Amino acid sequence: MALAILSANVFTGDPERPQAEAVGIEDGKIVAVGSNDEVRSTLRGKVEELQRPGRLVIPGLVDGHCHFLSYGLYLQRVDLRDLPSLAACRERIRETVRRSRPGEWILGRGWNHHNWDEQREPRRQDLDDIAPENPVMMVRACGHSQWVNSQALTAAKITRDTPDPAGGQIDRDPRSGEPTGMLRELRYLIERVMPVPSLEARKQAALLAQKDALRLGITGVHTCEGLQQWEAFEALDRAGALKVRVYHLLPPNDLDDAAACGVRPALGSEHLWAGHMKLFADGSLGAGTALLHEPYTDEPGNAGLVVMDLPLLQEKIELAYRRGCHVAIHAIGDKAVTHCLLAISGARKSHPGLKRDRIEHVQLYRPEDLALFRELGVVGSVQPRFVSTDWCVAEKRWGAARCQTGYAWRSLMNAGIPLLFGSDAPVEPLSPILGLQAAVTRQTPEGTPPGGWFPGQRLTLEESIAGFTAAPAWVSGRQERSGSIRVGKWADLTVFAQDLFVVPASEWPSVPVEMTIVNGEVLYRHG
C-alpha cells in the first residue's frame, strides 16, 4: 500500500525544492514531493493518507558517530551518568553486586569525577570493599578511562611491574608504585580477559539499541565497532530484523578478518555496509589525554597522550587506502588534529582519488590548520551535545582564550569544512534532538550558560539538520539514495509532533518524535 503524508511542513533538504506540503511513498521509495494535490495525483491504487498539520517532516535522522551495539549492551549495565558523587556511584554499583554471583563481571559506564562532590578520580580501593569477589570495570563518561578494582587488575595480570603499553597509561601510586585502578586508553587490557558476549546476547543488544533509535527518530547510524558487532548486525540483517541502516567503521586489526568474512568496502546490503577504518590519534578532554600543542591550563606538566604518532598514523592511513577504505580518525586535542591532517596529506601523495575521510570530534583546533583541512576536503565529524556537557570542563582545562577555537562549528563551516553530526552514544544520549538543540543554542537543556557558550559559533536549524542527514549520506557513499526528501530516494523520514522551526529551541527536548519511517514502513508511532 502506498503512503501519503499530507498537510505537514516538509523540510526536504533538497535545494531544488527546500519545502513542501506532502510526501508520497510507494515500494519503499519517495515517489512524490509537493502539494497535497500533487502527491495525491501521483499515487495510484490503495493509499493510506496521514494528515499531519503542524508536524515537521524531515529526511530520516542518521547518527553519524556512535557505538551502537555497545549502546545496547550498556542499556543493560550499571549506569553512572549524572550521579553527583563517588558515594552515589559506589551505592549504585553495590546494588548490582548484591544481585550478582561471585566471580561475575560487573560492568558499567558514565562516571565523571568533574561533576562529583569529591572532585577526585576514583581508585581501586573505592571498589574493592563493595565488590571483593567480583571483577569490576566502570568506564568513564568519555570512554577513554577505566576504573577497575583489584580483582579486575589480577584477572588482566596488571601489576606494579607491568610497563605502560604504547598509547596508554596505567596510573600508579607515587609511593608504592602499585596500580591505582585507573587505566587510560587501555580498556582492551581488561576486555581481552572478560567473557565475550554470545552472538545471541549481541543480537539482543543490537535490537535494544534499534528500538531506542527508532523511538528517537533515527533511521540510520554510523557505528564505530569491531567485527564481533558486525557479525551480530549481519545475522539480524539476514533474518530481516535489522530495520535501521547501519554503516560500519572498522578498526585496523579487524580488516584482514573482515575481508576473510566477505566484508568489502562500500558493498553490503541496503541495511548494512562498511567503508571506513577507525583510528585514534589521542584520548579525551575529561581524562586529560587529548593531545595539545600547549599543556593543559590546570595541569601544566601534561599535554595529553599520543595514541598513534605521526609516522604510524600515516602508515595506517595508507593501509586503509590500499584496502579501498576511507579513514575516520579520533582527534580531540589541537595537536592531534594537526597530526591527522599531516598524516592524511602525506598518505594521499601516493594514493590519489576521491576520499571521504573524516576527523572525529575536532573539539579543539588551531586556526592555521583550517586551510589544509579545507584543501583536503576532510569532514569534521562532531558531536554537538558535547558542548552542553563539556563547556565548563573545557574552560577549566584549556583556558578561556584557547576555547575560542573549541567546538567552533561556525568557524569550521565558514572555512568550507563539511560537518557531520553524531552523538557518540553511549558517551552521550543517543537522542538527536538534544544534538540539534546544542548546535543551535550552545547551551545545556536547562539553558546555561545564558546566551550560549561562544554564541558566535551557533548554527541554524537548517544547517544542523543537514549534519544529521545530508552529511552522513555523503560520507557513507549513499548520497544518491538518502540524505534528502527527493523522488527516487529511500523513503526514510522522521516526523516530529511539532514544528521545530516554530517551537522555541528551549522546548525541543519535550517535542516527541511522532513517526519514524524506514524504507516506507512506519516502524515507530508515538503513543
Secondary structure, 3 states (H helix, E strand, C coil): CEEEEECCEEECCCCCCCEECEEEEECCEEEEEECHHHHHHHCCCCEEEEECCCCEEEECEEEEEECHHHHHHHCCCEECCCCCCHHHHHHHHHHHHHCCCCCCCEEEEEECHHHCCCCCCCCCHHHHCCCCCCCEEEEECCCCEEEECHHHHHHCCCCCCCCCCCCCEEEECCCCCCEEEEEECCHHHHHCCCCCCCHHHHHHHHHHHHHHHHHCCEEEEEEECCHHHHHHHHHHHHCCCCCCEEEEEECHHHHHHHHHCCCCECCECCCEEEEEEEEECCCCCCCCCCCCCCCECCECCCCCCCCCCHHHHHHHHHHHHHCCCEEEEEECCHHHHHHHHHHHHHHHCCCCCCCCCEEEECCECCHHHHHHHHHHCCEEEECCHHHHHHHHHHHHHHCCCHHHHECCHHHHHHCCCCEEECCCCCCCCCCHHHHHHHHHHCCCCCCCCCCCCCHHHCCCHHHHHHHCCHHHHHHCCCCCCCCCCCCCCECCEEEECCCCCCCCHHHHHHCCEEEEEECCEEEEECC
